[in-house]
Amino acid sequence: MKTKCYSVKLESLISISDKAYLARSFNGNEDIIPKSQYFGRDYDSTKSEAHWISAWILDKKTLQYSTKKERCFDETGKMLPSYNFEKHIPKKVSKKTKIDENLIR
């Protein structure tokens, strides 16, 4: 089973019990995040600390987050490879072709 997660930049993430974290976003909102929905730190983010949190729990919370950076994790917490599919639409070519007279016998 795959779990879709977003990279969330947080001001602080504090463990408050065996089963929950207290997360504070930069706009001052605080919420409790279950530890089962936390998938680790995002080390690609350089400006501030970012953490991988499941998408469905973020919809229910008031934390500020962006949907630009998303990844999927398996049930063991391992990050799955991400694929980006882009559709190529070729340019229209006119049907008229000019024949080079030097090539005709």
N, C-alpha and C positions, 0 to 999 in steps of 0.2 A: 504494500500500500504506500502511495506517495502522499506527502504532505507539502502543500505549497506554502512557502514562507517569504516574508519580506524583510529586507534589511532596514532596521529601525535605529535611527540615531537617538541616543538617550543621554540625558544629563547624568543620571545615576541609575544603577540597578543594584538593589540591596536584597539579600536573602533574609526573609522575615520568619520563615519556618522551614520545615522539611519539605513542604509541598508548594511554596509560593515565593515569588519575588515581588518587591515593591519597585515599580518602574516610574521614573519621573522624566517627562519630555522637556524640551527646552522652552516651551511656552508655559510651563508650570503645572500642567496636568499630571496627576498621579493616578496610577491604577495597579491592581494586583494581577500579576501574570502567573498562571500555574507553571510549575517547573516542567511538567510534561509537555508544555507548548513552547518551551525555550530550547533552541537548537544550537546555541553556542554563539561565540563572538564572530563578527565579520571582520577579518583582518585586512581586507582589501581597502577598507575605509581609512583614510589618513588624517582627515581634519578633526574628527571626533570619534568617540567610541560608538560602534554600531553593533547590533545584535540581531541574530536570526530568530524571528518569532513567527509562529504560524498565522496565516492570513485570516482564518476563520475567527480566531480569538481577537484579533485586532479590530475586526468589524464590530465586535460587541463592546469594545473599550473606547475611552476618550483620548487615547494617546495620539499624538501627531505623527504621521508616517507617510511615506511616499511609496507608490506602487511601481516605480521605475526599475528597482533592482529586486528581482524575485528569483528564487531557486526552489528546487524540490529536494526533499530529504526522504530517505526510506525509513522503515520502522526502527532501524538500529541507530538512527541519527546521522548516517553518512550522507554527504551531499551527492546528489545524482548529477550526471553531466547535463548541461542545458544545450538545447539546439535552437537555432534561429532559422526559420524558413522564410525565404524571400521569393516572391514570384517575379520572374523575369518576363517582361512584356516587350517583344521586339518591335523595332520601328517599322512602320509600313513602308514598303518598297513599291514604287510605281511599276505597273506591269509592262510598260513600254521599255524595250531595251534597244539601245543603239548598237547596230552591228558595224564592226570595224571592217571597212572595205578591203583593207590590206590582208585580212585573214581569209578572205573568200578566194577559192581557186578559180 
